[in-house]
Amino acid sequence: MWRTLPDTKAQARRVVRAERRHRRDTPSYADRAADAAALTDAVLATLGEATTVAAYESLPTEPPTETLIARLTAAGHRVLLPVLLPDNDLDWRAAGSDSTPLGRAAIGEAGLVVVPALAIGRDGMRLGQGGGSYDRALARRTPGTRLIALVYDDELAAGVPTDPHDQAVDAVVTPGHGLVDLPSGGTLRLRD
């Protein structure tokens, strides 16, 4: 169940990115719309009282977020989307807006933060794309704000290479496993 990734971030990223490209380019790839629906349903079930959600616009190789963003905004939630700055930090804008920057600190308004990842380790550590953008931005979220990563089922790893600045997530959502909370002991418990 738990896969092993290479020991360095660069090697681990190469492996997962290649698998994602292959998945995207394979005609037998499961329906992207079904993945989007499963991810959206799992995230929406965790909203609680959050009225503002920080999310992201997925790339074609990433677990899809289009449906999530559309359903959140249709339900009246404010959705914050990242804007990459020249220094690789993140500013934020409201979904559906004219891209007016809200400032780096806007992530602090979110009651739920949904982040991209290439893989998630059993301990909740996240393998990101490598720019450090999210690690910097997540340090500005309000303490106690729930942090959820989206990955594919086969991107749950026994461990991922980390650095001291890396931020752990509270939960992960995959299309097949749904929401997987990370208990304080750091062991993921998957649905059967």
N, C-alpha and C positions, 0 to 999 in steps of 0.2 A: 504493500500500500504506500509506504513512504519511500519515495525515490531518493537516490543519492545524486547530488550535484557535485561538480568539480570544486576543489578547495579554494579557488580564487574567484573573485567577482567577475573579472574579465572572461574567464573560461565559462563560468556558470551562465553569464549573460549570453555568450555566443551560442551555447547549447539551447537555451530556452528560446532565444530569438529565431534560431533555425527551425525549431519545432513549430513555433507559431507561424512562420512563413509557410512551412509545409502544410500545416492544418488549413490555412487560408487558401492555399493553391490546390488542395486535394478535392476532387469532385465528390468524394464520399464523405467529406466533412459534414458533421451533423448540422442541422438547420441553425443558422446564426440567429434567426428570429426566435427559435425555441430557447436558445441560450439566453437571449436578451430577456425573454419573459420570465425564465426561471430566476435569473439574477435580480430582476426588478422586484418580483414577488418576495424574495427573501429579504432584500434591503427594506422594502416598504413595511414588512412585518416588524422591523426593529426600530421604526421611527420614534415610537413613544410620543413625547410632547415636542419633539424638535419641529420648529417651523422654518428654520433655515438649515439647508444642507449644502455642504461643500462637496462637489463631485468633480468629474472631469469628462471631457469629450474623448472617447476612445478612438484609437487608431484602428485601421482595418484588421490588424493582427491581434488586437487586445480583446478581452472579453467586452462585449458590446454594452454601452451605456446610454445609447440614444433613447431607448424606451423608458429607462429609469428617469432620465431628465425630463422627458415629455410628460410622464405620469405625475412626477412631482410638481411640475409647474401647473399642469391642468388641475391638480388638487389644491392649488393655492399656496404651495410652499415656495419660499424664496430659495433659488438654487444659485450658489456661487460657483463660478468656473475659473480655473487658473489662467493667468496670462503670463507667459514666460518673459522675464526681463533680461536685458543684456548681461547682467551679472549672474544669470541662472537662478535667481530667486523668483518667487511667484508673487504677482499682484493678483487681484481678483476682480471679476465683473459679474453682474447678474445675468443669468440665462435669459435670452430673449431681449436683452437690452442693446443699446447702441455701443456697447463695449466701453462705456465710461469706467475708468479705473476706480476701484473702491479703496485701494491701498493694500499694502502687505498685511496689515493687522486685521483686515476684514474676516479672515478665517476664524478669528476669535468670536464672531457672531454666530457661527455654525453650532447647532446642537448635535449634529452628526457629520462626520467627515468620511467620505468614501475616496479611497486612494488607489492608484494603479500599482501593480507589482508584477514582477516577472516570476517570482516564486515566494512562498511563505514557508518558513521553517516551523517545526513543532513548537518552538519557543516563542512564536509570534514575530520573529524577526523577518523583515521584508527585504527582498532583493529588488531594488529599484533600477531605473535606467542608467544611473551612473553620474548624473549631474549634481546630485545633492539637493535639488530644488525642493523636494517634498520634505526632506529631513529638516531643512531650515524653516520651511513654512509651518510644519507641524509643531515646532517648538513655540509657535505663537498662538496655538489653539488654546481655548479656555480649559484649564485643568478639569479632568473628569469627562471631557467630551469624548464620546465613543468614536473609535477609529476602526474602520472596516476596509479591508483590501479585497479586490476582485481578482481572481485568477481562474484558470481552467483546472479541472479535476486533477490532471497529471502534473500540476505545478505545486503540489504540496510536497515539501521536502523534509527529510530527516533533519536537515540543518542547512542554513545558507551562510556564506561567508559574510562577516560583518566588520564594521569599524566602530570605534567608540561613539561617533555622532549618530549612528543609525537608530531610528525610532521603531519600536515594536508596535504591532497592531493589537487591538482587543479581540478582533474576530476576522474571519475570512469568509467570503461567499464564493462558491463555485456553482456552475450550472447543475451538476449532478448531486452534490452533497448539501446544497443550500447553505444556510448560515451555520458556521462552525465557531462556537465561542471558544476563546482561549482562557481556560481557568487559570487561577493564580499560580498553579503548579507548572504551567507552561506546556501541558500536554493537550493536543487537540483530540476531541472526541467527535467522531464522525457519525452521522445518521446511518442507520442500516437501511 
